Amino acid sequence: MACHCNIPEKQVPREFTSKEKSDIRTLMRFVEVYCREKHVLEKSPFTFNKVDVKLIRRKDLVLCRECTKLLRYGLTMRLKCPHDPKPMCKKCATQCYKGQYRSKIREIMKFSGIYLVKRGRLDMLYHYLK
């Protein structure tokens, strides 16, 4: 049955599982750290029509154009993941990140993971040891 409200059907927000929220929050955090530490370009608030960022994190996310593009791609791939339960991307048989996105996200995960561990986020160390 079609929705008769004024919101187009594809923009009706869906409920995210706690795992999806956690993955989205982590991806946002890693890209944010990388962008803040590596890019001095003009930055603007991050928006994404498939995810209401304010429901996932409390503070605004401000990124450069390159990081915004990468994060949108990453969130799209996470929301399209066909696996349940979702494996860690580096251990997944179905590699959904293509070409330059794959190498860039690996660079971001490595840099941001080490950055956060050095600043006391020991839970990130557990992620590396899995």
C-alpha positions as CSV (number, residue, x, y, z in Angstrom):
1,M,0.0,0.0,0.0
2,A,1.4,3.4,-1.0
3,C,1.9,6.1,1.5
4,H,-0.5,9.0,1.1
5,C,1.5,11.6,3.0
6,N,3.4,14.5,1.4
7,I,6.8,12.8,1.9
8,P,8.1,11.0,-1.2
9,E,8.3,7.2,-0.5
10,K,12.1,6.9,-0.9
11,Q,12.7,9.7,1.7
12,V,10.6,8.2,4.4
13,P,13.1,7.5,7.2
14,R,13.6,3.9,8.1
15,E,14.6,2.5,11.5
16,F,18.2,1.5,11.8
17,T,19.4,-1.4,13.8
18,S,21.8,-0.7,16.7
19,K,24.6,-2.4,14.6
20,E,23.8,-0.1,11.7
21,K,23.9,3.0,13.9
22,S,27.1,1.9,15.4
23,D,28.7,1.3,12.0
24,I,27.5,4.6,10.7
25,R,28.7,6.5,13.8
26,T,32.1,4.8,13.5
27,L,32.5,5.6,9.8
28,M,31.5,9.2,10.4
29,R,34.0,9.5,13.3
30,F,36.8,8.0,11.3
31,V,36.2,10.3,8.3
32,E,35.8,13.3,10.6
33,V,39.2,12.7,12.3
34,Y,41.0,12.1,9.0
35,C,39.5,15.2,7.4
36,R,40.2,17.4,10.4
37,E,43.8,16.3,10.6
38,K,44.7,16.0,6.9
39,H,42.6,18.6,5.0
40,V,42.6,22.4,5.4
41,L,40.3,22.9,2.5
42,E,37.0,24.7,2.7
43,K,34.6,22.6,4.7
44,S,30.8,22.6,5.0
45,P,28.2,20.7,7.1
46,F,27.7,17.1,6.0
47,T,24.2,16.1,4.9
48,F,23.0,12.8,3.4
49,N,19.4,12.2,2.2
50,K,19.3,8.6,3.3
51,V,20.4,9.2,6.9
52,D,19.3,11.9,9.2
53,V,22.7,12.6,10.7
54,K,21.2,14.3,13.8
55,L,19.6,10.9,14.7
56,I,23.0,9.2,14.6
57,R,25.2,11.8,16.3
58,R,24.6,14.9,18.4
59,K,27.1,17.4,17.0
60,D,27.4,18.6,13.4
61,L,29.8,17.0,11.1
62,V,31.9,19.4,9.0
63,L,33.9,17.9,6.1
64,C,35.7,19.0,2.9
65,R,34.2,18.1,-0.5
66,E,36.4,15.0,-1.0
67,C,35.6,13.5,2.4
68,T,31.9,14.3,2.0
69,K,31.9,12.4,-1.3
70,L,33.7,9.4,0.3
71,L,31.5,9.3,3.4
72,R,28.3,9.4,1.2
73,Y,29.7,6.5,-0.8
74,G,30.6,4.6,2.4
75,L,27.2,5.1,4.0
76,T,25.5,4.0,0.8
77,M,27.5,0.8,0.7
78,R,26.9,0.2,4.4
79,L,23.1,0.6,4.0
80,K,23.1,-1.7,0.9
81,C,25.2,-4.5,2.6
82,P,23.4,-7.8,1.9
83,H,25.0,-9.7,4.8
84,D,23.3,-10.3,8.1
85,P,25.2,-10.2,10.3
86,K,27.5,-7.8,8.5
87,P,31.1,-8.9,8.7
88,M,34.0,-6.5,9.0
89,C,34.7,-5.0,5.5
90,K,38.3,-6.1,5.5
91,K,37.2,-9.8,6.1
92,C,34.2,-9.7,3.7
93,A,34.1,-11.9,0.6
94,T,31.9,-9.4,-1.2
95,Q,34.0,-6.3,-1.6
96,C,31.6,-3.4,-2.2
97,Y,34.1,-0.5,-2.1
98,K,35.4,-0.1,-5.6
99,G,38.6,1.4,-7.1
100,Q,39.8,4.5,-5.5
101,Y,37.2,4.4,-2.7
102,R,38.6,1.1,-1.4
103,S,42.2,2.4,-1.1
104,K,41.0,5.7,0.4
105,I,38.8,4.1,3.0
106,R,41.6,1.8,4.0
107,E,43.9,4.8,4.4
108,I,41.3,6.6,6.5
109,M,40.6,3.6,8.7
110,K,44.3,3.0,9.3
111,F,45.1,6.7,10.1
112,S,42.0,7.4,12.2
113,G,42.3,4.1,14.1
114,I,45.9,4.7,15.1
115,Y,45.1,8.4,15.9
116,L,42.2,7.4,18.2
117,V,44.2,4.6,20.0
118,K,47.1,7.1,20.7
119,R,44.5,9.4,22.3
120,G,43.1,6.8,24.7
121,R,40.4,5.0,22.6
122,L,41.4,1.5,23.6
123,D,38.2,0.1,22.1
124,M,39.7,0.9,18.7
125,L,42.7,-1.3,19.7
126,Y,40.3,-4.2,20.2
127,H,39.0,-3.6,16.6
128,Y,42.5,-4.1,15.2
129,L,43.0,-7.3,17.2
130,K,39.9,-9.0,15.9
